[in-house]
């Protein structure tokens, strides 16, 4: 191994080639080249370490140990044989024996830095921090005195620096080593590992990838890269590649176990983690993963046994608790996750990693003030931890947030948006809670906490650790976090739908005792959206039935895979919709009581398969067959639309159907395109016929170039307000955005003096574009004209908060509605603010006199 080569030794051409082969992963060649040479009493230590390292890196641990023991019998005084035997023993978890070998090697050779760093790492795994610090300090003293000049030496110094938390010097030493030998794979591996542990995943990925280019046959490079990649499909692929290279790669097997745990495939997860522990039973992280897998299966005796084993290995098994905490958080087990995070901190209050995990667990459930105490301490110890630094920055941002409460909710929102979105958010939240409380038997112990972020970066930090990207909202049990439209400028986004979705998660997670599988709660939330507002339906019928035709929909037993390991673009989003169709089928076929029945069964410890079978009276296979039959029937009804479409599941994503070049061709598209062609020629009657036929074939198409837009254009040309009203109503019935259409329809209702419908229609624009001053002002006027004074007050407060050009009038109008509600003191404050901006504003002056009279 390169890290074990003192360059002062003379080397043969054959040994030089063996070193190159080891670095580039030609392990069989190394063994063949040095197999005879290591048996010579004149063999240099570099040959022994290179030869035995080939067994180590190829996963042939037992063979390597046999060879090391054979060589030890022949050369009992060779420090390099003892050193490598120690490394091989450490790799299989025999740390006590490994320590004995490292001590022997150190006694036989002074300043054996490669041996010292491996000795320290084994001590560290056993919790002997005092000796670790002493060894690391000795190594670093030699480094500072200039004794280390090779890339291999400098890698040792870098590892020692990282070991004592000096990541600045560690990075500098790794870079020095890289400058000397940029192809030293061992240096790249350890450097990338430090990047990953400090949450600098971009540099970790770059560095691991660079090492793999040099050595494609070293499995731990792929395992390390897998842990630095956010996507579970890519992570599993890398783990599989690592296992194909080295079937004894315990880290890769552990990754497989974690993904199976996420999928709810507990049997497979147990098998994989048991394989990992059979290779190295002392790995605290893998013991923690095994504990998490046992806990979700209610196997408390195994959990206790695993913890006792971890404590026997290391009296302060921080990584046992941290891994269990992290795995449990991904299974919605937030309370148990926090317990393990706090246990890690209690095990070693001086561990920055333990403090960080405890802080993250507290922040996850909304206890930011408590989280700060732990995170501050963690960051003081390790300022290179980007994850902790970002969380602290977020907590600092909370000084700019305000808290508003309603009967069942506590809303934490940026102060700049409190008046704009606070009342609408709480209104939607209470509506959702009232609707779902009617059939979900879950009563939160305290107010449900909603956190609304107007900064996408803040939101991303808040949801760190969640197994997916691009989310709009997240539910941590009774804590919900969502983006506001301010976080997503230029992106169509309906915050109300997202909030309803997340509150449905809260109810499902709570009812199930935090045991609901991912696919079921996602399907339930999407279905609850559709039930609440039909226009919120995530209509992906074309993609769904295309996937059905191609046999690319998952069966019930594997539904979670569609979320964790998508096999084609858009599969995650499609999986939400597919799961919602399953939930809808269950409710419509077996009655609304079946959903809470399934959730209660999960809470009682049954898995999802057993819960479904008990609730439906069908085997999982029979239920699966019924579901696919239902989808098949629905697909047949869409056949005229599906046939002739472009590849909706291709690498380029779903194309625009309105594009005549790439949008495919079928009866629906022909009618749509012919309609627009006739419209362009001015043949309005013919265009209307084709658009009408397109809507009969597929009324849910609302993307660019849809039939509703064409018909609306026709009705505007004819000045046909009845037809225009009808088509805008139909469009808004299937579109969850449609701000412009809603504003136009509002005016049509006002022309008919239908003020209530105008107000109801205009209100939906707040769900998508709450920052439109004119819409909010008009909505306030409409509420006032139908006697909804409280809502009118909310809208006028929103207008003031939006900072209109005529702010004096905005304050005056707010004061006016406050006066009407009888709140004379608040009205007086508002009108004084108006007069402070425009002292000569006569209407405001008159209102001030009225306010004074009202308060006397």
N, C-alpha and C positions, 0 to 999 in steps of 0.2 A: 504494500500500500504506500502511496506517495507520502502520506503524512508521517511515515515511519522511517524515512530515508535520510540519514546524515550524509550530506553531500561530500564530506571529507574522505569518504571511503573510495578506493579505486573500484571500478566496476568493469566487468567484461561486456563485450558487445551483446552477448546473449542475455545478460542481466538487464542491460539497457532496454532491450526489446521486450523483456518480460515486464518491466516497469511500464512501458508504453502500453502493452497489452492489458495490464491491470487497469490502468487509468481509462482505457477506452472500452473495457468490458469484455475482452476476449479471455475469459477465465479458464476455459479448457486449455487454451494455448499456454497460459501461465503455468498451469499444473504440469503440462507435458514438458515445458521448457526447464522447469526447476525441480521436477520430481526426483531426479538423480542427484543434482547438485546439492540439495539440502542435506543429503546423507553424508556429505564429506565433512570431516572435522575442521577443515579450513574454510568452510562456507561463511561468507559475511552475513551479518545480521539482517542486512537488507534483503538477502535472498530468502531467508526464513520468513520474514514479515510479508514479503510479496507473495510467496508461495501460499502461506496460510490465509492471507487476505483474500485470495481467489476463492477459497472455500467459504469464507465469511460473506462475501458480497454476492455469491451465487446461491446462498441459502442452504448450502450443504454443511450444516452445522455439525451434525453427528460425524460425518466423514472428517471434517476439519479437526474436531476434538480427538478423534482416533489418531490422526496424523500428528497432532500436537503432543499427545501422550506418548506416542512412539518415539518422537524426537526427544521428548523430555527424558525418556529412559536412557537414550544414547548420550544426550548432551545435557545432563542435569544442571550444569553450571551456566548454561546459555541464557542470558537475560531475555533475549528476543523470543525464545521458545515460550518462556513463562509469560511474557507479555502477551503474545498472541493467544496462548491458552486462556489467559484471563479475559481477553476480548471475546473469544468464542463462548466462554462460560457466561459472561455477562449477557450476551445476545440471547441465551436460552433461560435467563432469569436466575442463574445460580450465582448470585452476587457474593455470598460469603466465600465460596470457593474462588471466585474471580478475585476478590480482595486479597486472598492468600497468595495467588499467583502474581498479582501486581506488586505486593510487598516483596516477594521473592525477587522479582525482576529489578525493583528499585534498589534492593540490597546488593545485587550483583553488578549494577552499573549506575554510577553517579550521574546526576544531571540528565536522567533519561526522561526528557520532557514529554515525549509521546506516551510513555507509560504513565507519567504523572497525571496527565489530563484524563486518561481513561480511568485511572484509579479514582480521581476526584469525581468523575461522573457516576461511578458505581456507589461511592460514598453518598453522593447527593441523592440518589434514588432510595437509599436506605435512611435518609434523614440526618446524616452526620454533617451538619453544616459547619461546625467548628473546624474540623479537619479539612473540609472542602475549601473554606476560606483561606486556611493556612497554605494549602497546596497551591491554590490559585495565586496567592500573594507571592509565593516563591517563584512561580513561573513568570509573573509580571515583573518582578524585580529583575530577573535575568533579561527579560525583553527590554526593559528601560535602560539597562546597562549596555545594550547593543549586541548581546550574544546571539540574537536570532536574526538571520539574514536570508534564509531560504523561504520559499513560499510555504513549504511544509511547516517550518518553524513558526512562521508568522500566523499560520492557521491555528496552531496550538495557543499562541498568545491571544488571538482573537477569541477563541473558545473560553479561555480563562477569564478574559475581560467580561464576556457575556455572563459567565457563571456567577460573577460577583455583582452583576447589574450595571457595569460600566459599558453601556452600549455605544457610547460615542467612541471610546477607544477601540471597542470591538470592531466597529465599522471601519475605523481607520486602519486597523491591522489587516482585516480582510481585504481592504482595497490595496494595501501594500503588497500582500501576497498575490493578488490578482495582477498587479502591475508587473510583478516578477514573472509569474507563470499564469496567464489567463486561461490555460487549459487544465489547470489542476482541479479535477472534479471534486476532490474532497473539500477543498476550500470553497468551491461554489455551493456544495451541499450544505455545509455549516452556515455559510453566509445567508443563503436563501432561508434556512430554518429560522435564523434570527429575525429576518424580515417578516416571516410569517407570524412568529410569536408576538411581534410588535404590531401586528395588524397592518403592516405595509404590504398588502397582498399583491399590488402591482409589481413591485420590485421582487417579491418572492417568486411570482410566476415567471418573470423575465429571467431570473437567475436559475431557477430549476430547469426551465426550458433550455437555457444555454448549456447547462450540464448534460441534459439528455441528448442534445445534439452531439456532444463529444462521446458520451457513454450511454447508448440506448439499452444496455443490459443490466444496469444497476437499479434494482426494484425500488429502493428507498427514495430515489429521485422522483419516481412517478407517484409514490405514496405521498411524498411531501408536496408535490405539485397538486395532487388531488385535494389536499387540505387547504390549499390557497385558492381554489376555484369555487365560485359561488354556485354553479349549476350542478344539481345532483346527478344528472345524466352523464355529464363530463367527468364528474368525480367518480362515479361507478365505473366508467370506461377505463379510467386510469388505474383504479384499484384492480380491475380485472386484468389489465395489462401487467401490473406489478406481480400479481399472483401467477400469471402465465410464465413470467420470468423466474419467479422465486415463490414456489408454493408455500414456503415457510415465512413469508412476509407477514408478521403478526399485525403490523400497522394497516396493511391493505385489507386483511381479513376483518379488522375492527371497523374500517370504513364501510365495508359491506354490511356488517352487523348494524351499524348506525342507520344505514339507509333502509334496511329491512325493518328496523324499529319504527322509523318514520312512516313506512308503509302499513304498519300494523301487522306485519308478518312476523309475529313474535317467535314462532317455532324456528323459522330460518334465522332470525336474529340470534337466538340462543345457540343454534348450531355454529354460526360463524364466530361468535365471541368465544365459545368453548374451544374452537380450533385455535384461535389466537392465544388463549390462555394455556392451551396444551403446549404451545411453542415456548411461551414466556409467561409463566404463572405469576411473576412478580411485577408485571406492568400495572402500575396503580391506575392509570387512565382506563385500561381495558377492564380492570376489576370494577371501576366505577361504572363503565358502560354495562357490564354484566349486571350490576346492582340496579341500574335504571330499567333494564329489560325485565328483571325479576319483579321490580316494584310495580310496573304497569300490569303485571299478571297477578298481583296480590300475593306473591310468594315471599312473605315476610321472613320466613326462616332462612331462605337463601340470601336475602338482602343482609340479614344479620351476620350470616356466615361469611359473606364476602367482605363486609366491613371489618370483621374480626381478623380476617386474613390480611387485609390491607394494613391494619394497625400492627399486626405482628411483623410485617415487612418494614414499616416506617411508622414510628409513633406519631408523626404529623403528616398523614397521607393527604396532602392538599389536593393533588391531582385526582385522587379517587373521588373526592367530594365535588370538585369542579366539573369533571366529566359527567358525573351523574346529574348535577344541576343543569348543565347545558342540554343534555339529552332530554331531560324531563320537561324543560321549557318548550321544546319543540313538540311535545305531546299534550300541550295545554295544561300541564300539571304545575301551575305556577307556584302554588303554595309549597309543594314538596321541593320544587326547584330552589325556592328561596331558602328552605330549611337546609338543603345541602350546601348552598352558597355560604350561609352563615356558619355552617359546620366547618367549612374550609377555613374561614376567617378565624374561628375559635381554635382550630387545630394549629394554625400558625399566624398569629396577628401581625407578624413581620413580613408576610408574603404579599407582595403587591398583586400577584395574580388572584390570591384568595380575597383580598380586599376589593379588587375590581369585580369579581363575580358576585360578592355580597351586595356591592353597590348596584350592579346591573339588575340583580333580582329585585331589589327594592324599587328601583326606578321603573321596572317593568310593571309593577302593580301600583304605580302612582305615588310612591312614598319618596318624593324627590329630596326633601330636607334630610331624611335619614340617609338616603343614598349618598348625598354630598359628603357626609362625614367620612365614609369609607373610601369614596373615590378621590377625595382630596389627599388622604393618606397614601393611597395607591400611586397617585401621580407624583407626590413628593419623592417616592421611592424610585419611580420609573417614568421619567418624562418622555421616554420614547414610545410609550404605549398610546398609539393614536386613538384607539377605541375609548380609553379612559379620558383622554384629552377632549375628544369630541363630546362625550357625555357631560363633562363638566362645563363645556361651552354652552351646551343646550340648557343645563340647569341655570347658568347665568342669564340666559335669554328669558327665563321665567320671570325675571324682574319686570319685564315688559308685558307680561300677561296679567289678565284679571280673571277673577272667578265669579261666576254668576250661577245661582241655584234656582231650581224649580222643584216641584214636588218629589220627583224621583231621580233627578240628575244634578250633577255638579259639572258645570262647563268651565274649562280653562281655555281662554282664548286670548290672542294678542289684543292688547288694549286698543290698537288702531282699528280693529274689526269688531269689537264688542257690541257697539251700537248697530253696526251694519248687519252682522250675522248672528249675534247672540240670541235675540228673541226668535228668529226663524229656526235656528238650530234646536233650541229647547222646545219649540212648538212641534216640530217634526219628531223629536225624540219622545216627547210625552204621548204623541199620537201612536207611535210605534209600540211603546211600552204598553199602552192601554189595549191595543189590538192584540198583541201577543200574550199578554198576561191572562187573557181570557181562556187560553188553552195550554199554555206552558206552565206546569206546576213549579215555578221557580220564583222565589222571593229573595231578592238580594238583601244582604245583611245591612248594607248602608247605601248611600246614594251611588248610582252608577256614574263613573267619572268619564266625561268626554273631554278629550284634548284636541283642539282644532288649530292646525298649523298653517300659517300663511307663507311658510318658507319650506321649499322642498328639501333642502339640506337638513333643516331641523327635524323634519319628519323622518328622513332617512336615518338619522342618528337615533331617533326615538324607537324605531322598529328594528334596530340592529339585532341580528341573531335570528330573525324570522326566515324560514327556508324557501324564500322566493323574492323576486325583484319586481319593480314596477307597480307596487301596490298603491292603492288610493286610500286604504284604511286598514286598520288592524284592531282586533279585539283580544285583549289579555284578560279574558274572563270579564270581570266587572269594570274594567278600564278599557275605554275605546279611544283610539287615535285616528283622526282623519285629516286629510288635506282640505284646505279651503281653496276656492278658485284662484285666490291670490298666489298660491304656491305653484300654479300651473298656467301661467299666462299664455294665451294663444292656443290652449288645448281645450277642446270641448269636454266639460266635466260637470256632472250633476252631483253635487255634494249631498243632497237629500237622499238620493238613492244609495250612495255609499254609506251614509249614516244608518239608514234603515237596515242595510245589509249587515253592518257591524253589530247593531243591537240584536238582530236575530242570532248572531254568533253568541252574544252574551247569554241569551236565553237558552240556546241549545247546549252551550258549554256548561252553564249552571245546572240545567235540568239533568244532564248526564253525569254530573259529578266530575266534570273535566275529563270524561272518557270517550267523547264522541270522536270518531275518526275524521280526518280532514275532509274526505270527499263528501261525507254525509252532511257535515255542518255547512260546507260551501254550497252544496245543492239545496239545502234547506234555506239558506240565506237568499240565494237567487230566486227561489220559488216564492219566498216571502215578499220579495220586491214585486214580482208579478201580481201577487194577490193584492198588494197595497195600491199599486198604480199600474194598470195594464200597459201604459206607455213605457214603463220601466223594464219591460220584458227584454232580456238580452237575446234578441232573435237571431240565432245562428243556425236556423233550420237547414239552409243549403249546405253549410259545412258539416252539420251533424249527419245528414242523410248521405252526403258524399262519403264521409268516413265510414258510415255503415255499409255502403256499397263496396268499399275497399277492405272491409274487415279490419278497420283500424280503431274501433271503439273497444274499450276495455270491458271485460265482464265484471260482475259484482265483486268477485274475490280479488280483483286487481285494480279497483277504481283509483286508489291513491297514486298509482304509477303515472296516471295522466297528469297529476300535479307535480310530482317530484322528478319524473324523467320523461319529459315530452319527446316524442319520436318524430314530430313534424312541426313546422311553424304554426303557431296558433293553437296547439293542442291544449295548453294550459287553460286558455280562455274557453275553448270548446269543452273542456272537462267540467268547468263550472256549469255550463248549460246542460251537458249530458247528465250530470248529477241532479240538476234541478228537474229534469224530465223524469228521473227515477222517483224523486220525492213526490212529484205531482201525480205520477201513476199510483204510488202507494196510497196517497190520500183520496184520490178519486175512486180507486178500486175498493179500498177497505175502510174508508171513512176517515174523517179528520182526527179521530182519537188515536189513530195508529202511530202518528209521529211522536207525541209525548210518550206513548207506550214503549216505543223503541228506545227513546232516550232514557226512560226510567230503567229499562232492562239493562242498558249500558251502565247506568249508575250502580246497579246491583251486581256488576261484575261480569256480565255476559259479554262476549265479543259481538261484533256487528253481525256476523253470519248467524249466530244463535239467536240474536235479538230479532233479526228479520224473519227467521223461520218461525219463531214463537208467535210473532205478531201476525204473520200472514197465514200460518198453518201450512206453508209450502216448504219444500226443500229449497236450498239456495239455488240448485241447478234448475228446478222447475220455475222458480221465480225469475231467474235470469232468462230462461227461454221465453217466458211470458213478456218480459220487458222488451226483448229483441223482436218478438212478434208484433208488439204494439208499435215499436219504432218502424218496423217494416211496413205496416199498414199506413202509417203516416207518410212514410217515404213514397209509397205508391201514389198518394194524392198529390205529391210534389213532382211527380215524374216529368211532367211537361216543362217544369222549370229547371230541374236538375240536368236533364239531357242537354248536351251541347254547351255546357258551361266550361270555362277554362279550369285549370287545375287550382281549386280553392285551397288545397293543402300543400302546394308547392313551396319551394325554398324562397320564392319571392313574396310569399304571403298572398292573401286574397286580393286579386286584381279588381279594378273598378269595372263593374258590369256595364257601365255606361260607355266605356271605351270601345268603339267599334273595331279597333285594331287588335285588342287583347282580351276583350270582355266576353268572348265566346259567341255562340249563336244558337238560339232556340225560339220557340214561339213567343215566349214572354219578351225576350230581348228584341225580336223582330217588331213586335207591337210597340215597344217603348221607342225604338229608334225611328220607326216609321212615323210615330206620333210627332217626334221632334222635327223630322224632315218636313212633314206637312205643316207644322207650326211655322217653320222658317219660310215656307212658301206662302204663308198667309191663309192656308186652307184650314180654318179653325174647326169647322164641323168634322172634317175627316180626322184631324188631329185629335179631337175630343173622343171620337169613336175608338181610336187606337189606344189612347191613354186609358179609357174606361176598361178596355179588354185587358190591358196590362195589369190593372188593379184587380180585376177578377182573378187573374192567374196567380198573382203574387202581391198581395196588398202590404206586405211588411217591408218592401224595399224602400228605404228612405234615404239612401246615400245619394251622392251627387247625381243629377240627371234622372231623378225619380219621376214617376207619373204625376204625383201630386203637384210638383212644381210646374209641370207642363199645363195641367188643368187650371191651376191658379192663374197662370199667365193668360190663358184663354178667357177666363171669367173677368179678369181685369180689363182686357181689351174690349170686351162686350159691355163693360160696366154692369155686370151681373152680380150684384152684391149677395143675392141669395145663394147662387152657385159658388161664389168665392167663400162665403161663410161656411157652406157645407164642406167644401174640399179642405179648408184649413182645419175645421173640426176633425175631419177624418185623418188628416195628417198628424195632428197633435195627439190623436188617440193611439198612434203607433210609434211616435218619436219622443224620446225623453229629453231632447234638446229643443230645437225649434223656437228660439227666442224671437227671431224676426217674425215668424208666423204668428206667435202668440201676441206680439205687439199689434200686428195688423188686425188680428181677429178682435182684440180688445176694442180697437177703434170702430170696427163694424158693429159690435154690440152697443157701443156708446151711441152710434148713429141711430140705433133702434131704441135707445134709452133703457137698455137692459143693463143697468149699472152693476147689479150683483154678479151676473155672469162675466161682465167686463173685469170686475175685481178678481174673481176666481181665476180667470184666464191669465191676467197680468201677474198674479201672484206666482205662477209657476216659473216666470222668468227669474225670480229671485233664486231658485234652485240652481240656476246655471250661470246667470250674470247678475250677481247682487250689487255690482258696482255702477250700474247705469243710473245716474242721478235723475234723469227725467222720468224713467220708469218708476223709480221709488217715490218720486214726488207725486206722480199721477196716481200711484197705488194708494198713497196716503189720502189724497183727495177722494178717491172712490170709496175707501173705507169710511171716511167721514160722512160722505153723502148717504151711506146706507146705515149709519148709526153705529159703526164699529169704532168707537172712539179710542179704545185701548190700542187696537191695531193701527189706527191712524197715527197715534202718538209714536208707536214704534217706528213707523215708516218715516215720520218727520225727524226723529232722532237719527235715523240712518242717513237721511239727506244731509243733516248738519255734519255728521261724521265723514261723509264723502267729500266735504270741502267744496261746495259748488262755487261758481264765480260770484254769484250774488249771495254771499254768506249772511248778510244782514237780513235779507228776506227769509232765508231758511230758518234763522233763529226766530224771526217774527212769526212765521207759520207754526213753528214748534210751540212758541208761547201761546199762540191763539188756541191750539188744540188742548194744551194744558189748562188754559183758562176755562175752556168748555167742559173739561173733566172735573173742574172744581179744585184743581191743585194750584191755588193762587200764588203760593210762595215760589213754586218751580216756574210758573209762568212769568213771575216778576224777574227771576234770575235770567230766564231766556230772553226776555224783551230788553233787559238792560244790556245783555251781550250784543243784541242787535243794534241798540243805540250807541254802544261804544264804537261799533264799526261805522255806523251812519247816523250821526247825531241829529240830522235834520229829517229823519224818516218819520213822517207825520202819522202814518198808521200805527207805527210802533209807539209813538208818543201817546196817542189816544189809548192804546192798549195798556200802557204803563199806568195811566191814571185809573183805568178800570181795575187793574190788579191791586193798586194801592187801596182803592175803595173796597175791594173784595177782602183784603186782609185786615181792614180796620174793624 
